[in-house]
Amino acid sequence: MEYVKWSVCNAWEDYLEGDCQLRVAQMDRLREHKYASVDISWLDEYCMKRFWEYVVQFYPMWVAPNVITMSGFFINLVTVLILACFSYDAKIAASSWAYFQAALGVFLYQTLDATDGKQARRTNSSSPLGELFDHGCDAMSQVLVTLNICYAMLLGQERYVVLFVTVSSVVLFYCAHWSTYCTGRLKFAKFDVTEAQMAILVILLVTSIFGTSFWTKQFLHISLKYVAIFISSLMCISQISDYLVDVVTGGVGKNGSTVADTSVLSPLIPLLMMITPFCMIYSKSVTAVYDDHITLFALCLGAVSTKATLRLILAHMSRSELAMWDWIYLSPLMMMLNQYYDLPLNEFYLLICATAITHDTQ
C-alpha cells in the first residue's frame, strides 16, 4: 500500500514538474515577450474601439486587468449555464428572458475582454502573464459563446450539427494561434472576433423577441438556421485558409520555421489529438448519450481544446518547442478505447468523469 502511495505521489510530482512548470530559459524568453497584432476588423476600427476607450475611463485605477478578464469570463459562463438549464440538450426552447440575459452576457463579456488590455496599459501593468491569462479565458469562452447559437437555434434537434459548430469554432481559434506561433503576431481579419460575437448577440436577441421558431422559417426552401450555418461555415473556411497560408508562407524563424525555429506543421499533431477522439466517440456511439448531454460533451471538448491552445500560446510567447503530448488528451482517449474494446463502462458516467478530469487539469 505504501509503495502504491509512493508511486502515485511520484507520478504527480513528475506531472507537475514536467507538465506544469517552465524551464528557466523559457521563463526568461517569456519575460521578453511583447504583444504584437494586426487588426483590420471593421467594427473594431470604425466603432467599438471608441466605445471601449470611453468605457475604460470609468474603471478605478486600482482594478487589476486580470480581475476584468475574469469578470467577463465569469459573466459569460453564468449566463450560458442559465440558458443551458432550460435547453441542456439544445432541443427544447428556453424562456425569452433566458436568451436575452445570454445576449447581455455576450455583450458584457466582449466589453470586459476588450478593455482589460486597455486597463493594463492605463495602469502600466501590462505583462506576458496577463496576456496568457486573457487568451486562456478566451479559449474557453469561445466554446461557451458557440453553445449560445446551439441553444438559440435548437441545433441539437439534428445529429452532428452541434458537434460540427463546436469543432469549427475550436479549430478556428486554434488556427489563429497556430498562425501566431509561425508569424509572431496575432492577426485579426476584417470579419473576426468582434463581428462574430455581435452576430451571436443579434441571434440571441432575435430568438428572445421572435422565439426559436424564427429559425425554422424558410428561405429558398431552406431553414434560416441552416442558411446561417452555411454562411458561417464559408467564412470559417475562408479564415482558416488565410491562417494556413500564413503558416506555410509566413514563418519568421530559420528557413521559414516558427518563432521557436521548429516545423510550422508541428501544431497539427495536437490539433488532431484533441479533435479526432471526440469526432470518433460521437459518431460511433450506439446510444444517444452524447446527443442528450451535448452541453457536457461540448464542455469536455472545450476544456481539452483550451489546454491544447494554451500550450500553443505559451510556446509562442516563450519561443519554445511545442509539446506534442498532454495528459489532458487521456480523457477523450479513455472514452474512445471504451467504445473500441466494447468495455462495460457506462458512457454517461465516463463522460462526467472525463469532463471533471479535463477541467481539473487546466
N, C-alpha and C positions, 0 to 999 in steps of 0.2 A: 504493500500500500504506500509506503514511504517512497519507494522507487517511482511509482506512478505519479505521486505528487511532485517529486523532484523533476521528473521528465516534463510534466505539464508546465511547471514554473520555468524551466529552462527554455522550453519551446516559446512560451510567452515573452520571455526576456529577449530571445533571439528575434522574435517578430517585432518587438518594439525597437530594437537596435537596428535591425536590417530594413524594416519597412516604414518606420515612423520617424527616423532620425536622419538628418542630413550630415554629410561629411563636412569637415572644416572648410575644404576648398569650395564646396557648394554654398556654404553659408557666406563665404567671402564674396563669391560672384553674385549671390542673391542681394547682398547689401549694395552692390554696384549697379543693380538693375534700375533702369529708367523706363517709365511707361512711354510707349510710342504707339500712335494710332493714325489712321487715315479715315476721316469721317466726311462722307459726301451725302449723308442722309438728308432727304428733303425736309422732313418735319423738324429734325434737329436744327438744320441751318436756318430755316425760314420762320420757325415758330417756337419750338419748345425750349431752345437754349435761352431765349429771353425770359420765358416763364420761369425756368429753373434758376436763373440768375436772380430773379425777383424773389423767389421763394427762399433761397438760401440766406437772404438778408435777415430773415426772421429767426434763424437758428441762434441760440445763445452761443457765445464763443467757447463755453466750457463743454459743449456737447461733442463727444468724440465721433469721428466719422464712422467707426465700426458700429456704434450704437444706432446710427441712422440706417446703416446697411442691415443690421439685424432686425430693426423695427420693420423695415419694408418686407423682409423675408417672413417674419412672424405674421404680419397682417395678411400677406398672400397665402400663407399656409392655413391660417384660421378660416379665412373666407372660403377657400377651396374645400376644406373639411366640412364646413357648414353645408355647402352645396352638395357634397358627397353624401351627407346624412340623408338627403332627400332622394338622390339619384345615384346610389352607390354603384349600380351596375350599368349606368348610363343608358337605361332602357325606360325609366319612368320619369315623367315630368316633375319638376320641383315647383314650389310656390314662386310667384313672380318676385317677391321680395328677396328670395334667395339668390336669384340671378342678378338682381340689382346690387345687392351687397357684394357679390363676386366682382361685378364691374367696378364698383367703388374700390375694392381691394386691389384690382389690377392697376387702377389709376394711382392709388397711393403708393403701391409698390414701385411703379415706374418712376414716380416723382422722387421718392426717397432714394432709389437706386441711382438716379441721375444726379442727385445733389450731394451724395456722400463724398464724392471726389472733390467737388467744389468747396465743400466744408473743410476738407483736408488741406486744400491749398490756402483757403481763407485763414485757417488756424496754424498754418505752417507745420502740419503734422502728417504730410504725405509719407508713405513708406511702402516698400515692397510687400510687407505682410498685410497691409491694408488692401492692396490690390489683389493679393491672393485670396483674402477673405471675401472680398467683393465678388470675384469671379466664382468662388465656391458656392456662394449663395445663389448667384445667377444660374449656375449649372443645375441646381435642384429646382429652382423657381421656374425654369422654362418647362419642366415636366408638369408642374402644378398648373401653370398658365394653360398648357396644352389640354389638360384634363377639363378645364372650363369649356372648351369647344365641344368636347365629347358629351358633357352634361347638357349643354345648351341645345345641341342638335340631335341628342339621343343616338349617338353613333354606336352605342352598344347593341342596338337592335339588329345590326348586321355584323356577322362574324368577320374578323380580321381588320375592320375599319379602325377601331381604337388602337390596335397594335400598329397598324400602318402609320397613323397620325403621330403616335408617340415615338416610334422608331425614327420617323422622318425628322422630328424635332431634335431628338438626341443626336442623330448623325450630323445634322446641320450645325449644331452648336459645337460638336467635336471637331468638325472640319474647319470651322472658323479659327480654332486654336491650333489645329494642325498647320494651317497656313501661317499662323503667327510664329510657330516653332521654326518654320523654314525661313520666313522673310524678316522676322524680328519686329514686326509691327502688326497690331490688330487692325483689320480692315472692316469698315462699315460701308455697305453699299447704299445706293440711292433709296432702295426699299429694304430696310433692315429691321433691327430690333424694335425701335420706336414705332415704326409703321405697323409692324406685325402686332404689337401689343395694343395699339389703337384699334386695329381691325377686330381683335378679340373683344375689346371693350365694347365696340359697336354691336358685335354679335350678341353679347350678353344683354345689352340694353334693349335690342330688338326683341330678344326672347322674353325679357321681362315685360315688355309692353304688349306684344302680339302673341306670346306663347310659343311653345315648341312646334306647334302645327304650322307655323310660318315657314319652317324649313322643309316642309313636305310639299309646299306649293310647286307647281310645275313651271319650268322654263324650257321651251323647246322639248317638251315631253320628258324632261329630266328634273328630279327634285332639286330644289335650290341648295340643299346641303351638299349634294354631290357636285353641283356646279362650283360651289365654294371650295370644296376639297380638290377638285380638278385644277382650278386656277392656282390654288396654294401649292399644289404639287409641282406644277410647271415652274413657278417662281422658286420653289425649293431646289429643284433640279438645276435651274439656271445658276443659282447662287453657289450650290455645291460644286458645279462645274468650274465656276470662276475661282473658287478656293483651290481646287485641284490643279488648275492651270498655274496658280501661284506656287503651289507645292512643287510642281515639276520644273518650272522655269525661274522661280524667284528666290531660290536658296542663296543665303548670304554667306554661308560657310565655304570651306575649301571645295573647289570643283562643283559649286552649286549645291552643297550639302546644307544641313540645318545649322542653327546658331551654335550647336554643340559639335559641329563637324561630323555628324553621323548621317546615315542614309535618310533621305527625305521620305522614303517609303516605310521606315520602321514604325511610325504610329498606326499603320494599317493593322498590325497584329493585335494590339489592344482593342481596336475598334471591332474587329471580328470576334474577339474573345468576349466582348460584352453584348454583342448583338445576336450572334449565331445561336447560342444556347436558348435565349428567350424565344426566338422565332421557331426553333425546333420544338421546344416544350409546348408552346401554344398550338402549333399546327398538328402535333402528333397526339395530343391529349384525347383520350376516348371519352372523357367526361366533360361536363360544361363548367367545371370548377373555375377555370380562368376567365370565362365569359361572365359567370355570376359574380366573380370577385375581381373584375377588371381594374378597379381602383387600386387594390392591393398589389396586383400584378404590375401595374404601371409604376407604383411607388418603389417596388423592388427593382425594376428596370432603371428607374431614375436614380436610385442610390448607387447602383453599380456604375452607371454612366457618369455620375458625379465624381466618384472616386477615380475612374479612369481619366476623365478630363482634367481633374486636379493634378494628377501625376504629369499629364502633358503640359499643363500651365507651369507647374513647378520646374519641369525640365527646361522649358523656355526661359523662365526667369533666372534660373541658376546656370543656364548654358551647360546642361548636363545630359548625358545619355539617358534616353527614356527606358525605364524598366519595362520588360515585356510581361512580367507576371505580377499579379497582386492577389492576395489571399481572398479578396472580396469576390473574385471570379469563381471561387469554390461553391458558393451558394447556388447559382444557376446550373453549374456543372452537376451538383448533387441532385437537383431536380431532373436534369436530363438523364443521368445514369439510372435514376429510379424508374423512369419510363422505359429506357432501353433494355434493362435487365428484368423488367416487369416485377419489381420488388413490391412487397405488400405494404409499402408506406402510403398513407393517405395523402393525396396531392394537396388538399386544402391545408392540412396541418404542416406539411412540408413547405408550402408557400408562406405560411405565417412565420415559421422558423427562419426561412431564407430572408424574408423581409426584415425581421428583427436583427438577424446577424449582419446584413448589409448596412443597416443604419447604425449599428453599434460599432462597426469598423471604420466609420468615416473619420 
